[in-house]
Amino acid sequence: MQITAAVSRSNQAAPELESLELEMPRPGEMLVRIVAVGICHTDLHEHPGRHAPHPIVLGHEGAGVVEALGDGVRGFEIGDHVVLSGSSCGVCPSCVAGRPTYCDLAMPMSFGGKRLDGSVALAHGDEKIHSHFFGQSSFATYSIVPERTAVKVDKDIPLDKLAPLGCGVITGAGSIIEALKVRAGHTVAILGTGGVGLSAVMAARLVGAKRIVAVDINRKRLDLALELGATDIIAADSENVAQQIRSITGRGVDFSFNSTTVPAVHTIALECLAMNGTAGFVSAPRGEWAPAMFAMLAGGKQLRGILGGDANPRTFLPMLIDYWRQGRFPFDRLIETYRFDEIGKAFHDCEAGTVIKPVLKVGDAA
């Protein structure tokens, strides 16, 4: 079938819309009509071709409507509304244990640009276009997704509100609730207040953290962090940030959560910890960086890498939606919507930091 998709090719500032041919779903797959899709920094990083092969259709925060089912698909019907999250094999020890973000095949299924058998679902004439980015490639009017990539959601919620749940929001909220297991009375420093960091702020408030310290260079985002639950804010370009964080609690924080790639911020994330504290991070530092190993040893501190918030989308996303309905997790405040043909502007605004979570409105739910 003919679809419109935003294709990432070499020497482009942003993906550009093209008419492509999409094959129908194979066994275990579904055809989803994309209604909305969020733009994540992983899309920005992969557009130039860091890990995923090119040409490729990116997009991994899709939300849409099931249009067709491949053989063997269970638990879904045509017309279901779904949010798309990462893909996983379903049979490795991590998947069986309900930890699909640590699937043995997570990297090839996310960044390989093809099915595990080497096939792709997209073509431009005789040219093969890489697909299945994070199991979806949802910068498109339609997408072929494995059954495990989709999470069924209630039809009364606008899908453009739900799109960011599949990556940015689940990563931030899951890191606090599932990975770090922040609980009532704990103290936490959140370094970086983009979509992931602000989701972490909301989650920390949700679980009753005693002090939630938000750190960023962007003053407007710090103001929003206060509205969403931060108890304290610190400008990242001020002096002695780690000491400022430590002074707020008198001993440091129980947890830090870092969504940035700045090496100096990774250092702050360790230095601000109290004894036995844990520093969680979701992005590796860009450039030379090494932790102070003796300080970690002497303080009993841990450095904890986190993928996808450690969360199982099938159970965690419905929980977040319930909290949103209750007014306790207002993730929709992060969203700025764009038309699909404004993807270039949305990419620019996301990279410039003038919006927190751009969402492309691709089609209608009806």
C-alpha positions as CSV (number, residue, x, y, z in Angstrom):
1,M,0.0,0.0,0.0
2,Q,1.1,3.6,-0.6
3,I,1.9,5.7,2.4
4,T,3.5,9.0,3.2
5,A,6.6,8.8,5.5
6,A,9.4,11.0,6.6
7,V,12.6,9.5,5.4
8,S,16.1,10.2,6.9
9,R,18.7,10.4,4.2
10,S,22.3,11.8,4.2
11,N,22.9,15.5,4.1
12,Q,19.3,16.5,5.2
13,A,18.6,18.9,8.1
14,A,15.5,16.8,9.0
15,P,13.6,13.9,7.6
16,E,11.6,14.7,4.5
17,L,8.2,13.4,3.4
18,E,8.1,10.9,0.6
19,S,5.6,8.5,-0.9
20,L,6.6,4.9,-0.1
21,E,5.3,1.4,-0.5
22,L,4.5,-0.4,2.7
23,E,3.9,-4.2,2.7
24,M,1.1,-5.8,4.6
25,P,1.7,-7.3,8.1
26,R,3.4,-10.7,8.3
27,P,2.6,-13.2,11.0
28,G,2.9,-11.6,14.5
29,E,2.6,-8.1,13.1
30,M,-0.1,-5.5,12.8
31,L,-0.8,-2.6,10.5
32,V,-1.3,0.6,12.5
33,R,-2.6,3.9,11.1
34,I,-0.6,6.5,12.8
35,V,-2.6,9.4,14.3
36,A,0.3,11.1,16.2
37,V,4.0,10.5,16.9
38,G,6.3,12.2,19.3
39,I,9.8,13.4,18.5
40,C,12.5,12.2,20.9
41,H,16.2,13.1,21.1
42,T,17.0,9.6,19.9
43,D,15.3,10.5,16.6
44,L,17.5,13.7,16.4
45,H,20.6,11.7,17.1
46,E,19.8,8.9,14.6
47,H,18.7,11.2,11.8
48,P,22.4,11.8,10.7
49,G,23.0,8.0,11.0
50,R,24.9,7.3,14.2
51,H,23.7,3.7,14.7
52,A,20.8,2.9,12.5
53,P,21.3,2.3,8.7
54,H,20.1,4.7,6.1
55,P,17.8,5.6,4.4
56,I,15.4,4.9,7.2
57,V,12.0,6.0,8.6
58,L,12.6,6.9,12.2
59,G,9.9,7.6,14.9
60,H,9.4,5.6,18.0
61,E,6.7,7.4,20.0
62,G,3.7,6.5,17.8
63,A,0.0,6.2,18.6
64,G,-2.7,5.1,16.3
65,V,-5.4,2.7,15.3
66,V,-5.1,-1.0,14.4
67,E,-6.1,-1.5,10.7
68,A,-5.1,-5.1,10.0
69,L,-3.8,-8.1,11.8
70,G,-1.2,-10.6,10.7
71,D,-1.6,-14.3,11.4
72,G,-1.2,-15.3,15.1
73,V,-1.7,-11.9,16.6
74,R,-3.6,-12.1,19.9
75,G,-5.2,-9.6,22.2
76,F,-5.9,-7.0,19.5
77,E,-8.8,-6.3,17.2
78,I,-9.2,-4.0,14.2
79,G,-10.2,-0.6,15.5
80,D,-8.2,-0.8,18.7
81,H,-6.3,2.3,19.8
82,V,-2.7,1.6,20.6
83,V,0.4,3.4,21.9
84,L,3.6,2.0,20.5
85,S,6.7,1.4,22.6
86,G,9.9,-0.5,22.1
87,S,10.1,-4.0,20.6
88,S,11.4,-7.2,22.2
89,C,11.7,-10.9,21.4
90,G,9.4,-12.2,24.2
91,V,11.4,-15.4,24.8
92,C,14.7,-14.4,26.3
93,P,15.2,-14.5,30.1
94,S,14.7,-10.7,30.5
95,C,11.4,-10.8,28.5
96,V,10.1,-13.8,30.4
97,A,10.9,-11.9,33.6
98,G,8.8,-8.9,32.4
99,R,11.8,-6.7,31.7
100,P,11.6,-6.2,27.9
101,T,13.8,-3.1,27.8
102,Y,16.7,-5.5,28.6
103,C,15.7,-8.0,25.9
104,D,18.8,-9.9,24.6
105,L,17.9,-8.6,21.1
106,A,16.9,-5.1,22.1
107,M,19.7,-3.3,20.2
108,P,19.2,-5.0,16.8
109,M,15.4,-4.7,17.2
110,S,15.6,-1.0,18.0
111,F,18.4,0.2,15.7
112,G,18.8,-2.5,13.1
113,G,16.4,-0.9,10.7
114,K,14.9,-4.3,9.7
115,R,13.3,-7.5,11.0
116,L,15.4,-10.1,12.6
117,D,15.3,-12.1,9.4
118,G,16.9,-9.1,7.5
119,S,13.8,-8.0,5.6
120,V,12.3,-4.5,5.6
121,A,8.7,-3.3,5.2
122,L,9.3,-0.2,3.1
123,A,10.4,0.6,-0.4
124,H,10.7,3.6,-2.7
125,G,10.4,2.0,-6.1
126,D,13.3,-0.4,-6.3
127,E,15.1,1.2,-3.3
128,K,14.7,-0.6,0.0
129,I,14.0,1.8,2.9
130,H,14.9,0.6,6.4
131,S,12.0,0.1,8.8
132,H,11.1,-1.3,12.2
133,F,13.0,1.4,14.1
134,F,12.2,0.5,17.7
135,G,9.7,-1.9,16.2
136,Q,7.6,0.8,14.5
137,S,9.2,3.5,12.3
138,S,6.2,5.7,13.1
139,F,7.1,8.9,11.2
140,A,4.6,7.7,8.7
141,T,0.9,7.6,8.0
142,Y,0.9,3.8,8.5
143,S,3.3,1.5,10.3
144,I,4.0,-2.3,10.5
145,V,4.5,-3.2,14.1
146,P,5.2,-6.5,16.0
147,E,2.4,-7.4,18.4
148,R,4.8,-6.8,21.4
149,T,5.4,-3.2,20.4
150,A,1.7,-2.1,20.9
151,V,-0.2,-1.3,24.1
152,K,-3.9,-1.1,23.9
153,V,-5.4,2.1,25.4
154,D,-8.9,3.4,25.9
155,K,-10.5,5.1,23.0
156,D,-11.8,8.2,24.9
157,I,-8.3,9.7,25.2
158,P,-6.9,11.8,22.3
159,L,-4.1,9.9,20.8
160,D,-2.0,13.0,20.3
161,K,-1.8,13.3,24.1
162,L,-0.6,9.7,24.4
163,A,2.1,9.6,21.8
164,P,5.0,10.6,24.1
165,L,4.3,7.8,26.6
166,G,6.1,5.2,24.5
167,C,9.6,6.5,25.1
168,G,10.3,9.8,26.8
169,V,7.7,9.7,29.4
170,I,8.1,6.0,30.3
171,T,11.8,6.5,30.5
172,G,11.6,9.4,33.0
173,A,8.8,8.1,35.1
174,G,10.0,4.4,35.0
175,S,13.5,5.4,36.0
176,I,12.1,6.9,39.2
177,I,9.5,4.3,40.0
178,E,10.8,1.1,38.6
179,A,14.6,1.4,38.3
180,L,15.6,3.6,41.2
181,K,12.5,2.7,43.3
182,V,12.2,6.2,44.8
183,R,9.7,6.1,47.6
184,A,8.0,8.5,50.1
185,G,10.6,10.4,52.2
186,H,13.5,9.9,49.7
187,T,15.4,12.8,48.2
188,V,16.3,13.0,44.5
189,A,18.1,15.4,42.2
190,I,17.0,15.5,38.6
191,L,19.6,16.7,36.2
192,G,18.1,17.9,33.0
193,T,14.5,19.0,32.6
194,G,13.5,18.0,29.1
195,G,10.7,15.6,28.5
196,V,12.5,12.7,30.3
197,G,13.6,14.8,33.2
198,L,10.2,16.5,33.8
199,S,8.5,13.1,33.6
200,A,10.9,12.1,36.4
201,V,9.9,15.2,38.4
202,M,6.2,14.3,38.1
203,A,7.0,10.7,39.1
204,A,9.0,11.7,42.1
205,R,6.2,13.9,43.3
206,L,3.7,11.0,42.6
207,V,5.6,8.6,44.9
208,G,6.0,11.2,47.7
209,A,9.7,12.1,47.5
210,K,10.6,14.5,50.3
211,R,12.9,16.8,48.3
212,I,13.0,17.0,44.5
213,V,15.8,19.1,43.2
214,A,15.6,20.0,39.5
215,V,18.7,21.3,37.7
216,D,18.9,22.8,34.2
217,I,20.3,25.7,32.3
218,N,16.9,26.7,30.9
219,R,15.1,28.9,33.4
220,K,11.7,28.5,31.9
221,R,12.0,24.7,32.2
222,L,13.0,25.1,35.8
223,D,9.9,27.2,36.5
224,L,7.8,24.4,34.9
225,A,9.6,21.9,37.0
226,L,8.4,23.8,40.1
227,E,4.8,23.7,38.8
228,L,5.1,19.9,38.2
229,G,6.4,19.0,41.6
230,A,10.1,20.1,42.1
231,T,10.7,21.4,45.6
232,D,13.9,23.2,44.7
233,I,15.6,24.4,41.5
234,I,19.2,25.1,40.7
235,A,20.6,26.8,37.6
236,A,23.1,24.4,36.0
237,D,25.4,27.3,35.1
238,S,25.7,28.5,38.7
239,E,28.7,27.6,40.9
240,N,29.2,24.5,42.9
241,V,26.0,22.8,41.8
242,A,26.8,19.5,43.6
243,Q,27.4,21.4,46.8
244,Q,24.2,23.4,46.4
245,I,22.3,20.1,46.1
246,R,24.0,18.6,49.1
247,S,23.2,21.7,51.1
248,I,19.5,21.4,50.5
249,T,19.3,18.1,52.4
250,G,22.4,18.6,54.6
251,R,24.0,15.4,53.4
252,G,23.3,14.9,49.7
253,V,20.4,13.1,48.0
254,D,19.5,9.5,48.0
255,F,19.2,9.4,44.2
256,S,20.2,11.4,41.3
257,F,18.8,11.0,37.8
258,N,20.7,12.4,34.8
259,S,19.1,12.6,31.3
260,T,22.0,14.7,29.8
261,T,25.1,13.7,27.9
262,V,27.3,16.4,29.4
263,P,30.4,14.8,31.2
264,A,30.5,17.5,33.9
265,V,26.8,16.8,34.7
266,H,27.6,13.1,35.1
267,T,30.3,14.1,37.7
268,I,27.7,16.3,39.5
269,A,25.3,13.3,39.6
270,L,27.8,11.3,41.7
271,E,29.1,14.2,43.8
272,C,25.7,15.3,45.0
273,L,24.8,11.8,46.4
274,A,24.5,11.0,50.1
275,M,26.2,7.9,51.5
276,N,24.9,4.8,49.8
277,G,23.2,6.9,47.1
278,T,22.6,5.8,43.5
279,A,23.1,7.9,40.4
280,G,20.8,6.7,37.6
281,F,21.5,7.8,34.0
282,V,19.8,7.2,30.6
283,S,22.3,8.8,28.3
284,A,26.0,8.2,28.1
285,P,28.4,11.1,28.4
286,R,29.7,12.5,25.1
287,G,33.4,12.9,25.4
288,E,36.0,11.8,27.9
289,W,34.6,11.0,31.4
290,A,35.5,8.6,34.2
291,P,33.8,8.3,37.6
292,A,35.7,8.9,40.8
293,M,36.0,5.3,41.8
294,F,37.5,5.8,45.2
295,A,34.7,8.3,46.1
296,M,32.2,5.7,45.0
297,L,33.8,3.0,47.0
298,A,34.2,5.2,50.1
299,G,30.6,6.3,50.0
300,G,29.1,3.0,49.0
301,K,27.6,4.8,45.9
302,Q,26.3,3.2,42.8
303,L,26.2,4.2,39.1
304,R,23.1,2.8,37.5
305,G,22.4,2.6,33.7
306,I,18.7,2.6,32.8
307,L,17.0,1.6,29.6
308,G,13.3,2.5,29.0
309,G,12.9,3.3,32.7
310,D,13.2,-0.5,33.5
311,A,9.4,-0.5,32.8
312,N,7.2,-3.0,31.1
313,P,5.0,-0.9,28.7
314,R,2.1,-3.3,28.9
315,T,1.6,-2.7,32.6
316,F,3.3,0.6,33.2
317,L,1.7,2.8,30.5
318,P,-1.9,2.0,31.6
319,M,-0.9,2.9,35.2
320,L,0.5,6.3,34.0
321,I,-2.7,6.9,32.1
322,D,-4.8,6.2,35.2
323,Y,-2.6,8.7,37.1
324,W,-3.1,11.2,34.3
325,R,-6.9,10.8,34.5
326,Q,-6.7,11.5,38.3
327,G,-4.8,14.7,37.6
328,R,-1.7,13.4,39.3
329,F,0.6,13.0,36.3
330,P,-0.1,15.8,33.8
331,F,2.4,14.7,31.1
332,D,0.3,16.5,28.5
333,R,1.7,19.8,29.7
334,L,5.0,18.9,28.0
335,I,3.4,18.7,24.5
336,E,3.5,21.1,21.6
337,T,1.8,19.8,18.4
338,Y,2.8,20.2,14.8
339,R,1.3,19.1,11.5
340,F,3.1,16.1,9.9
341,D,4.4,18.4,7.1
342,E,6.0,20.6,9.8
343,I,8.4,17.8,10.8
344,G,11.4,20.0,9.8
345,K,10.3,22.8,12.1
346,A,9.6,20.4,14.9
347,F,13.0,18.8,14.6
348,H,14.6,22.3,14.7
349,D,12.6,23.4,17.7
350,C,13.3,20.2,19.6
351,E,17.1,20.5,18.9
352,A,17.0,24.2,19.8
353,G,15.2,23.4,23.1
354,T,12.3,25.8,22.4
355,V,9.8,23.0,22.9
356,I,9.9,20.2,25.4
357,K,8.0,17.4,23.5
358,P,7.0,18.0,19.9
359,V,4.2,15.8,18.7
360,L,3.3,15.4,15.0
361,K,-0.4,15.1,14.2
362,V,-0.3,12.7,11.4
363,G,-4.0,11.8,11.0
364,D,-7.4,11.5,12.6
365,A,-8.5,8.8,15.0
366,A,-11.8,8.3,13.2
